Amino acid sequence: MTKPKGRVTLPSEEGFAAETREIMQRWGADAIRDSDGTKLDTEIKSLDAKIYTAYFPTRGHNEFIGQHMEECPQIYLLSDFTLARAEELTIDILESYYREQLDVDYIHDPKRYWQVMDRTSGELVPVEHWEVQEQGNKVVIQKTTPWHEYTVSFLAYIKWDPVQMYNHITNNWGDKPHEIPFDVKQPHSSAFILDTMKQWLRDNPEVDVVRFTTFFYQFGLVFNQYGKEKFVDWFGYGASVSVAMLEDFRKEKGYALTAEDFVDQGYYNSSFRVPTKSYLEYVDFVSQFVSVETKKLVDLVHQSGKEAMMFLGDQWIGVEPYGPYFESTGLDAVVGSVGDGTTLRMISDIPHVKYTEGRFLPYFFPDVFHEGNDPVVEARENWITARRAILRKPIDRMGYGGYLSLAYKFPAFVEYVEQITDEFRDIHGHILGTKPYAGLKVAVLNCWGALRTWQAFTVAHSLYSKQAYSYYGILESLSGMSVDVVFMSFEDVLNKGIDPSIDVIINAGDAHTAFSGGEVWKNTSLIELLREWVYNGGGLIGVGEPSAVSHQGRFFQLADCFGVDKEQGFSLSTDKYFSKLTEGHFITGNITEFSFGESMKNVYALHDGVSILEYSKGEIHLSANQAGDGRAVYIAGLPYTPQNSRLLMRSLYYAAGKEADLQKWYADNPACEVHAYPESGTYAIVNNSLEPQSTTVYDGAGNTSSVQLAAGGILWKEF
């Protein structure tokens, strides 16, 4: 029997042709790629496979940028908060930054583009009260107020590409040259980028797919004085700032942005911050510019008869795949790193491309592939986690990155990947490109809406954060659940209303964040629209501190819908009587143990009509409430576990008033799920655990059968 082939991209490297051919056959790979720090030689390029080659438009040409260092990308940075003890204060603005990465911009007038702030009073220090000492990178502030803290917001040049820097340190590249980035907004760099792309295409006729890694502006990644990450924001636009960009923005919009618009008190406009109008306009402005410049490169690729692929990472800022300008770029494909089900859906749901591709973990780097470690453990967990999402909306291709020579030393890993590449192709063979059954349509409501589809609650790409995992679990649960998911902003609700096809709206997050909403909840029009929708039969789920802002005696502004509010310490004199548990509720079913993650304290019921489903430590963590003809559910936190995914699913069906539809294409064991494809007449029963499981399966008509599944197993049936 011929070994199945296709849909798999294999990393390779110079001098590794025979082994590459072997792994290609075992994994059924039909494409070969290089990785950062590797090259493909002639022998490898002659193998029977499409050739992907990484292309870096704004790095890797030190001979050019070394002559134009004023065209390095720029970024606004904030000095340390520094306490004044007298009426003069000196601040070393680079004290906590890595000086091999950054140079202070003294070319452009600091008095015009920098800001010094009294952080205690919140006042801007007049420019005549401070002076710059270039020697030593210091700012001397006069007439300071003793016992106030001060900061300096300043422009800096990025002189070492942050991703190459990370790889350099991780892989111990020693004296390998530091790659200096350059900015497409600048005249010499813009011309060089186009000319270099044209020549590269002529010099590399054997390349089939140009893998842009990525385009022009790095997400926020700045290192401290110890060479460790100081801050990382996968969505940050800070490194797209230049004097040229600022001046063009001012001319188009009619107002000037300031340093504070970017340093944002030291929060750097992280996606958790409620975005200001000016920041959103800047994101849009940069995205328009980047889309135009991106299309120039994509057009060159197409003219050479090749495909253009974008890596969703590194310099991806301004190429928002769910933004309004992405389609205009003409990109053929997007590839991204798959950390879990949520990140897989972030890739697979991207519109306007011919195909999507995922890079699975682990990367073939020495931090994982070293003696004494078993990379199969991470590979297995990564696959099982992502597979839930693949069964809902599959990526078209899968692959890996790094050094194949490292992975080749681990036979058990090679064998395991052989199994999952076969399984990946088998999934596609059963699905046949058809849409899976979805019992509900669910909208996630936050400040960012569709622009950041599947990107809410993310600190750095799929990495754990103590303050976010209890919310991120909502997305992870939804990524493999039999529901359709859309992302909706508050502006969408205010401008367009609520799509009648939506069954349930989820609002989740800590108070004052972009995901809960912050001050937007003082907008009476928003409250009116959502209340009317719920009371007329809509479903609402709140997690953490939904609709939260202290206003007119409420903290949860939709407390009437939820039936609960959170004590802020202002109403301790008012007794809270309601604590009786509701037994046998649909939401809890046979669930007896709960995990609310970091949870939420001091939530209490407003009246005795609230169904209290979990009450401990004198507070509510799970409840439900009837609000007119609609229903609302409150959950204190929802980290991802199979049990919590099932809890959310039951909550969604209850809130939608569709309890009778839950047991359609359903498994009663939370470790298992059923995915049906009506158009192809097939369904999959999948075990999402690493232990054998038994479950009762309900088909689309409610008929039941008992199924036994091996650890991580998947069983396909026809109907």
Phi, psi and omega in degrees: 000134181289135179294130178302147183219149173119164175068014184229133178247131186248131173282146175216183185203166184301138176074024185226036188291313184298314179294324178298316179300319180297312181292324175305314181293319183290322182266356181066031183288140177239009178213147179235140180230159168264168177233166179303123180093002178236165175223154175258126179273177185300320182296320179289320180294342181272356178293160183282078182198153170292145181251119172262135174231127178293138178229129182249100184296333190236027176204168176088015179225065183298332180295330177280303188291337177300337178268354183220052185298342176288354179255014170294154176299153180242162180208142172275130179234158180246132175293173172295149170295124186234131184274130174272133177244356178214194184268009173223141183219134175247128181242126172276105191288340180258011188306320184252024178243158181275112190286344174284344180267330194231149168231137177290139178275102174258000181290317180266139189307111178303327182294338179267323190251347178263168174217142172246129185239139166276105185282347177281317179266342183079014184264147175281130179281128180303143184298333180286353181260007178215152181225151180260134172248100183301321177292109180096357178053056183240152172237127180256123183251129177259159176058037175286157177265118181305141178073018168256150175265144182231153174224159173241126173259122189223157175271139177227156173264138175268110186256359173225121180305124187297325181287316176298324177298315179299311180296324179301313182288315183297321186258009176053058183281002172058240185269015175302135185302143174284125182278126183266124179279161175222163194249121181298343179288342184269149189297310181295318182294319181300313179294319181296319181299315180292313181297319181293320177299316180300315181292319180299318179297322177292325184278348186232062183294337183283348181285132179263323183231123175269115183263096180290126185238077341255271177236272196236326188233122180290140170296165185299113180211098185235140186254154181269184186295348180261006182076017177256159179299126176271311169210148178222126178226107186297346182248004190288133177263009185300325184275008173262001184278131171215163177300321179298317180294318180298317182290322177293322177299314180300318181294320183282319187267342178085009174212158183259138171277153180244171177304321182296332177299337183254316180286330168053051179063013182103358178271344176054034177056041177302158184294349176281340179282139172296118186289139176282162178300319182293323179292318177298322178292326177291317177303316180294319180298313179295319181297320176299313181298312183296321181297322178294314180292324178297316181300327178300317180288319179298319178299320178298318179298314181296322179297335179270003178082019182247168175264150179248120180242139178251132171276124181279079182172182181056240185272055184268357184296133183094347177251058182294114186292343177252014180272173186286349186251356187298317182302325184292343182289334180077014180300144180274328188205159173230137175236143179212167180277132182261109178262336184190190179294323181296313180291331175295315179295327176303325179277311189290335180275356183299128180272171168070021174232159181285325179204158177240153183219143179244138173264114183274162180258155003276153167296148182278068180244158184292347177289342177247316185268077178221161183302132179096350180252150179246101182292346178297327182301309180292321181298317181295313180297319180297317181293312181299320180293316183286332186298325177307315182286325178300322181290343175268313180211095188285143162293158182278331183220158174229163179187187180223169178225163178113210186256108181300331180297331176288311182297327184298336180283357184239086185303322181295325178292314179302318180293319181294317179295327175302320179294315186282332175294322175297318181294322179298314178295324180295321177301312178299323180296330179275321184289319179058035176073013183268163183273134180285158176298136176227125182276340183216163169242125188240136177246131173264121187254120176204186182291332188270330178059217186294337180304325182243051179303129182060023183239006179291153175063018182264125176272296169232157192316101175059022179268148182292141170220132183304323185275352187241339188296333180289345175256322180302330179300336176297311180294319181297320176297312182296330186299333180239018183265151182281060177219154171274140184235132172232160180241130192228138179263164176297324178296325176301314181297315183292324185268330187240350187078196183249124180303126183296346179282348182283131178269318186220139173250134176249127170238125187214151176138171174285150177304146176076356177272165178296338185275326170282313174132333178064225187296345180300336182285358171272356179282110185296329179296320178297314180300316181299314182297315183287319178299314180301318181297314180295310185295339177268008173122359180285160178255141182226132174236130176242136180233131179082255179233070182287146178051036192263122166194137181291117184198122172052045174083002176240152168256307170280113183290342173254033180301326180296326177287312182289331185079004179224158173217173181247129177290125180257005182092003181265338186239037179293339179282349179265122183292146175243104189271337199268113182214003183289129180286143173268120183271149172066033181281151181301320185299315185279333179051237178258018178282125182242341179242138185237150175228110182255013178064230177290341173063191181214136183263155165068030174270134185224158180277146180272337183201171186279359177277352181286132174275106180271118188254341171209125181221119179207155180057030177073024182209160181267137175240346178207128181204166177221154184210139172274128179233097187063233178270358181253178182223149177227145180236136175247133177229134185286337180175154186213071173297154184285124164214158175304322179295319180289327175298320177292321177299317178295318180299316179294323178295320179296314181294324178293312181300325180281351183071029183237041182303326183294342182266358184300314187272054169240125186049065193220143173244133184283345177272118183300339178284351183239155177219159179239133178234119184250146181233086187304324183292328180262353177069028180231159171214153182245136171251122190235139175261113183271012180245170179260023175229153176300145181223150170240146183206154169268129183251134176253128178274190184292342178258003180090003176289147186245155173207155178261137185227139173251132182234137175290167178304124181066017187282161176220134182236126180258138177224159177253156175217000000 
